[in-house]
Amino acid sequence: MIPVLIVLNAGSSSLKFQVFDMVEGTEPRLVWKGLYEGLGNDAHFVVRHASGVDLDEKSWTSKDSFGHEEALMHLVSWLREHQEGRKPMALGHRVVHGGETFSGPVLVDDTVIQKLEALVPLAPLHQPHNLEPIRIVRRRMPGMPQVACFDTAFHHSQSEIASMFALPREMRQRGVRRYGFHGLSYDYIASVLKDYDPHLAKGRVIVAHLGNGASLCALKEGASVATTMGFSALDGLPMGTRCGAVDAGVVFYMLREMKLTPEAAERMLYTKSGLLGVSGISNDMRMLRAKAATDDNAKRAIDLFVYRITREIGSLIAALGGLDGLIFTAGIGENDVATRAEVIAGLSWAGLSLDEIANRSSGPRISSGSGPAAWVIPTNEELVIARQTRSILGATQAKLAS
Ligand code: ADP
């Protein structure tokens, strides 16, 4: 019997999953990955083998009331039918916010759930959806160990100064501070960097996680020292539909002069801004690149994205006291040749120089010359969740045995 881990990443109407074999002494090994979309409405399930071959799919209509709970139960029975000598041992969950309390993954119990629920106001658009499958599994499969893995935890290494806002002290006591996100992705990059460039792994590195969500992280010897996202996942770079950093005065203007409700203002900043808002066309970089030659708004959205990335990298170089390397990752970072070229061109002052041929084939090393190195490294947040889940399970079993 091969023990397996199920990794879950739940959104408002989606549930992504990956299933890993756990073989003693080796990395967790991906077996299947899949997705439920349109939950609560016209839902669709698809599952692929690790090799990329489609294995199965199914659809439900809105009449079926197929939501997160139904998806989880469907997944459990799908796994049972296809288990081929496998047995689920635990679930690892992506949870966006671990607050001040959780500086690493944690085995879930009722007290942990309560603490995570208390963090909902800090991430109202993500945290409730991340917690829903945890509650469902606890109710429907109470004996199944569950581990919560946080997007914030990796940034606990930052100094107090790097994590502060210049607000009155009582705001800090309420938990109003910079937390930072995308920590599972940065954890992965920090863990594999030595395989690409052992010297760089010990140096001053900026990781550009450029996907639908986008942020930068400054790493010193593999630990986070600064990042562009702050209290919420809105701050920092412009993203697919999120605005990135805006003057807080804009929010007062929206509420007072435009008479928007807080919910409407939040919706605009999270879902109607960024590449989508500026272009008026799409949040999808592929679409914008295709239109940029003939559409000024598509070009402007990309130019702003690149300009903000370049400026924020300048700020993180100051936080690091110099730069040894820049890593591109996530959907845009891994695939968009032009964004990488434009960002590196904007950093020639810092000694970066592009190897154009390597960039066109995604490197992995895409820099030339003796200045800071630049690399393209695909991220793998789910593998980090599997690793963290296994390490918490191992620690728990060792505690029980002693
Ligand atoms: P998420 O944050 O949802 O995980 P991803 O990391 O998948 O997002 O990134 C999605 C972004 O990556 C989209 O803007 C998409 O257009 C972009 N992207 C994906 N593939 C390519 C490609 N081949 N060329 C340019 N951009 C791409």
Residues whose N, C-alpha, C, O or C-beta is under 5 A from the ligand:
A	BS01	ADP	L210 G211 N212 G213 N283 D284 M285 R286 A330 G331 I332 N335 D336
